Amino acid sequence: MNRENEFTEILTELDSIPKELDNIELNTLDKYKKNKNVKKMTLIPLGSVACILLIFTLLINTSMTIAFAISDITVLKDISRLLTFSPSIKSAVENDYIQYINIGKTQNDITVTIDYLIVDEQQLNIFYTITSDKYKEFQSQTEFSTSDANKKLKFGFTDISEAYSDYKNTGNIVFDFSENNRVNENLIFKFTVKERENKNYNRYDFIENNNSSESNDIKNENIITEISLPLKYDTSKIAKTKTIMINKEIIIENQKMTILSADITPTKLNIKFSCDNENSSIISGLKYYLIDNCNNKYDKISNGTVSKSDLNRNLVEIRAESPYFYKCEQLKLVITDVSLIEKNKQKVEINLNDKGFEVVKDYIRYENYANVDGYAFITFSAPVVEGHFGQIGIGSEFYDKNNNECTIIQVSHDGGGYFDFNTNENIRNKDRLFETVVLDNFTGNTIYVYPNFTTKAKFSNPISIDIIYN
């Protein structure tokens, strides 16, 4: 492909304008309106052309936004689809807080490239592409390790998402570092790629697929290639965490809490609380947002409240979108809802013959139990809440009558019903969210569960806490 054709393709794909170039079209139109009656040809001296080219070259080398906009448009277009889920990451890109990596390898007609990353002291975001001239549809599985044999990787949260298109997948991996294991610059990523099967899976296919917990797991005989890439990045470009000491005591539903501190990084905002040992309940979840004095709003992010194991240490950590790149001086934390686990009601007994039993009063309800080839399908439901999909809060700890922990094979979610294996019917209810937990080798009519909460409260007057951070 010659350079002219390549440039034409890039222009065709360019459907968004970087903020640095926002006014170019308007300025050009203004000039056109002023000069539309002038029909003579204007000659530009060669020296001016050289000057323009010099300025353009400097812009490319000093502004990552412009450089990205004219370099790999296709990659960034795909990445932008993933960025729509994270305003913090989008803001980091817009403020040039991104490292261009471009580490790649081709093997067996598959090319894997780690394109960009965003890293701070608490989180690592990796953007990669997998392409092929031969395989139209494929899927990948990612493993990670460290080249440091003496260091074990610990992550507080990991999330992997991919956008699929013909002959190319674009992915994003998010690592939240645990408190005692911050940035590790010696990571190795192993991508296992197989051709995708043209099959529409349903949630119960694993029963007929070698008892696999995921029907589309990568099997050895279908692997196209395995590619490992070492990840190296510039640690000198990692932004320092802004830590704000707060130490404010608040009371939520008669439970005493102290807001200890807030950590602000380019990728997120963490706020830490400690809970009084004498509290009758454990704070298991908060619904909240933050707003600054410039009227910017920061919503709760995925995995926004810490796990139950951390809660047992009387520590709560909440996470929100980051105000790192905004030049404001004050934040206000607004808490609108709370979920609690009463200390004397943490374990709930469920009689599987008692359909309609309320696991959590006025919220989580037990719906159905079916045993299929030794697998227990237990379905729960909760009221539909605007803006909420997925997990309803039933938890992930189940025990039989002998106090043996049950093995969860799969969890599925449905916004309007479930399939009843006892009657082979689809049970529909648009007013409730349904969650079906599949357990391995479970028998009996009684099960015990540790729900994520035992009571919920919504405040008519939200709790507001001021945080001075600049």
N, C-alpha and C positions, 0 to 999 in steps of 0.2 A: 504494500500500500504506500503510495507516495504521500508526501507531507500535506499536499493540498487536500487530498481526499480525507486524510486523517483529521485535518483541521475542520473540514466540513462536517464530519461525523461528530466531533466534539461540540461544535456549535448547535447541531441538531439536538443533542442530548441535554444541552444546558437549558434547564427550565426554571432555574432559580438564580437570583442575583445576590451576591454577597453584599453585606451592609455597606462596605466601603464604596461600592459602585452604585448604590441606590439612586443617587441624584443625576447620574450621567445622562439617562434618557430624558429626564425633565429639562436638564440644561441644554441638551441638543435641540429639543423641541422649541425651547424659548428662543434659541439662536435662529432656528428655522423661521419662526414667526416674525422675528425682527428683520430677517434678510430675504424673505420669500420673493420679493420683487427684484432682487438683484440677480441678474442672469449671467454676469461675467464669470470667467474661470479664475480661481485664486491659485497662485503658484506658491508652494511652500519651499523655502530654501532648504538645501540638504543639511545645513547645520542644525536647523530646527528639528528635522527628522531624527538626526543623531541624538539630539537632546531628549526628544520624546522617548526614543528607544532606551536611552540611559535611565530615565526616570522610571520607565516601565520595568526594566531589569531590577532596579533597586526595590521597587514595590514588591516584585515577586520574591525577592530574597529576604525582605524584612516583614512582609505580611503573609502569614500562613494562609489566611482566608483567601486572599487573591491567588496565591500559588496553588492551593487546592482547587480553586474554581476553574483554573485553566489547565490543570494537569490531569488528574484521574477523576473525571466527572462521574463516570459510571460507578466507580467504587463508592464515592461519597454520596451519590444518589441512593444507593442501596443502604449505606450506613444511616442516612438521614431517616429512613423508615424505622430503624431501631431507636434512633435518638428521640423520636416523638414520645417515647414512654418515659423519658427522663429529662425534665427541664434543666437539672443541674449539669448533666453532661452536655446538653445543647449549649448552655451558657459557657461552659469551659471551651468548647470548640469555637464559639463566637469570639472569645477573648484570647484565642491563640494558645490556650493551655492544652496542647496536644503534641505528642511526639510522633514523627514520621519514621516508621521502622523499616518496612519493605524487605522483610526476610522471607524468602520463599524457596520451594524445592518442587521439582517435577519428577514424577515416578509413575510408570504404568498408565500414562495418559491422564494423570491427575496432577494438577498444580495447586499446592497449598501456599498461601501467602499471608503472613501477619502484616497488615497494612499500617495501622496506627495504634497508639495506646494513650490512655489518660491515666496517670498514676499520681496519687498523693500518699500521705503517710498512713492512710487508713483504707484505701481502696485502689484496686487495679482494674481498669477496663481495657479489654483487648478486642480489636476489630480485625477480623480476618475474612478472606475470601477463598473459596475452593472452586476451581474451574476445570473444565474438560472440553476438548474438541470431539471426543468420542462418545462420552456418556451424557445423555440428555438429562436424566434424573438420577440423583444419588443422595445418600445421607451419610452423616458422619457421627462419630463418637469421639469425644475428647478426653484424654487423660493428662494429668500433669504431675510432675515430680521436680526434684531439685538436684542440681549437680553437686550440692554440698552433702556428702554422705553423713555428716554429723548433725544435720539439721532436719527436723521433721516438720513438714508443712502443716500448719493449722489455720483454718479459715473459719470465721464466724458465720459466713454466708456465701454461697456460691450460686450463680445463676447463669444459665447458658440459653441463648435464643438464636434462631437462625431464620433467615428469609430465603425462600426457595424460588428459583426461576430456572428456565431451561439452560442447561450447561453451566450453571453457576449457583452456588450458595453463598450468602453473606451472613456472617455470624458475629455475635458479641458475647464475650465471657466477662462476668463481673465477679471479682473476689473481694470480699470484705475481710480484712485481716483481723485475726483475734487480737485481744488486747496485749498479749505477751509475744506476739509474732508479727511485727510490722513488715514493711516492704522487704521482699526477697527478690533480689535482682538476678538470681541464678536459676530461673525456672526453665523447665524443658516441657514442651507440649507435644503430645503424640496424637496425631489425627488418624483414626481408622475409618476408611471410606469404603462403602459398598454401594452397589447399584440398588436404587429403590425399586421395590416390587410394585407393579401396578395393581394394587389391591386396596379396597376400601375396608379398613379394619373397624371392628366395633369393640366396645370396652371389654367384652368377655371372650375374645378370640384366644386369649392365652390358655384357656382350658384345652383347646384343640391344637395348641402349638407347643408341645413338649413342656407343658406346665410353666411356661415362661411368664414372668410378672409383667413383661411388656411385649406385646405381640410383634412389634417391629424392632426388637433387639437385633444388634448386629451379630450374625452367626458366622463362624469361621469359614464355612465353605463359600460364602458369598462375598468375602472381602476382596476388593479391588487392589488396595494398597494400604500400607501403614507408613506414615511420614512423621518423623520427629524433628522439631525445630527448637533450637535454644533461643531463649528470649533475653536480649541484652538491651538495656535502656540507660539513659543518662540520669543518674541519681542526683546530680547537681541541679537538675531542673525540677525537682520535687518540691512543691510548695510546703512551707511550714504550717502546721496546724495552729489555728488561733484558738487558744483556750481562755474561756471567761469563767471566773469563779463567781458563783451566785449565792449559794447558802441561804436560800429562803425556805421557810417552813410553810406548808399548805395542808389543808385538810380536805380530803375527797371522800364523800360518803362515810364520814366518821373515821376515816383511816388517815393517820398522820404520815406525812411524807416531807422530805427535805430535798429541794432541788439543789444538787451539789454544784454542777458545772455544765458548761456547754463547749463542745469542740466544733469548730467550723473549718471545713476543708473545701477544696473546689468541688468535690463530688457529693457532699452531704453535710447535714448538721446533726450532731449527736447531743442529746441532753440526758444527763444522768441524775437519777433520784435514789435516795435511800428511804426505806420504809421502817417505821417503828416496830420493834420486836413485839410490842404489846398489841399490835393491831389484830383484830378478829378475822380479817380477810387479807388475801394476797391480791395485789393489783396485777391482773393478768393482761389487761389491754386498755388502751386509751384511744379515743378518737379526738383528733386535734388538728390544728393548723397554726401557722405563725404569720404575722403581718408586720412589716417594718414601717418606720415613720415616713417612708416614701410611697407607701400604699402598695408595695409589692407583697404578694401572698405566697407562702411556702407550704405546700401540702405534705402530708404524711407519705412516706415512700414504702415500697414493698418491704416486707419483713420489719415493719415499723416498730414493733414492740418485741423485746427480747424473749428468749425461750423460758419455759417453766423451770428448768434447772437453775437458771440465773435468778429467777424470782425467789426460789427457796433460800437464796443467800440475802434476801431482803434488798436486792438491787433491781432497779428498773432502768432501762435505757430506751429512749424513743428516738426515732430518726425522721428527718424531714429533708425536703429539698434545700439546697445550699444558698445562703445569701452572700457567699464569698466574693463575688464580682460586683456586688451592688454597693454603692457608696452611701449607705445610710448608717445611722448611729444608734438606733434602738429597735429592738424586736419586742413583739408582744406574743406570748404563747397563749393560745386560746384552747381550752379543753372543753369539749361538748358532751362526751359520753365516757363512761368507764365500765369495764368488765372486771368482776371480782370472783375469786375463789374463796369461799368460806372455809376456814381451816378445819372445821369439824365436819365438812361435807365434801371433801376432795374426791373420794371414791363413791361412785354411784352404782347401785345394783340394779340390773335390768332383767326382768322376767320376759323372755322372748315370746311367751304366749300372750303377753299383755300389750297388744298393739294400741298405740295412742298414748303410751306412758310418757309423761313429761320428764325428760332427763334434766332439763333446765326449765324451771317454771316460766310459762308464757313465752318460751322461745324454742328450745330444741326438743323435738318429739321423736320417739321411736316409732317407725312405720312398719317394718316388715323383716322377716327372716326366712331364708331359703337355703337348703343344703343341696349343692350340686356336685356330685362326684367327690365328696369329701371337702369341698370348699364352702365356707359359710358366707352368704351374702346378707349383710345386715344394713338396712337402710334407715337413715335418719332424715329429718327435715327441719327447716326453720323458716320464719316469715321472710318474704322478699323485702329486701332493703334497697332503696334507690342507690345506685352506684356501686353495689356490692355483688360480686359473683364469686363462685368457687367455694372455698371451705366455709362451713357454718359454725365451726368451733367445737366439734365433738371430741377433738383430741386424737392422739395417736398411741395411747396406752390402753390396751385391752387385756383382761385377765379372765381365766376360767374359774370355776368354783374351787379348784385346788390351788389358786393363786399363782398359776403358771402363766407367764406372759404369752399372749397369742402373737403369731407371726402374721403381719399384714402383707398380703400379696399385691393388692392393688386398691387404690381409692379413686372413685369416679364421682363427678359432679354433674348435675343436670338442673337447669333452670326451671323445669316445669313438670317433672315426674320421674318415674323409675320403671324398670321392667321387673315384674313379679314372676319368678321362675315356678312358683307353685301353681299358678293359673295360666302361665304363658300369655300374660296380658301386659300392655303398657298402661300404667296408672298415671293419669295426668292431673296436675293441679298447678295452674299458672300463678297462684298466689304464694307458692312456697318454693324454696330452694331445697334440693335433695342431694344427699351424700351417701353413697354406698361403699361400705368398707368390706373387703373380701379377706377372710382369714383362712389360713391353712390348717388342716387337721383339727378343726374345732368340732366338738360334739357337746350335747347338753342343751339345757333350756335356760341357763342363767349365765350372764356375762357381767363383768365389772369394767367400768370405764372411768378414766380421769378426764373429764371435759376441760376445755380451756378456760371455762368460767362456770360459775353456778348462779350468778345473778348479774344483771346489767342495769345501768341507770343512765338516763338522758337528762341533762340539766336544762331547766327552763331559763336559768341565768348562767351562761357559760362562765367557767373560771378563767380569769385573765391574770397573767404574770408578766411584768415588764423585765426585759433583759437589756442592759446597756452593753454594747459590744464594740464600740469604736471610739 
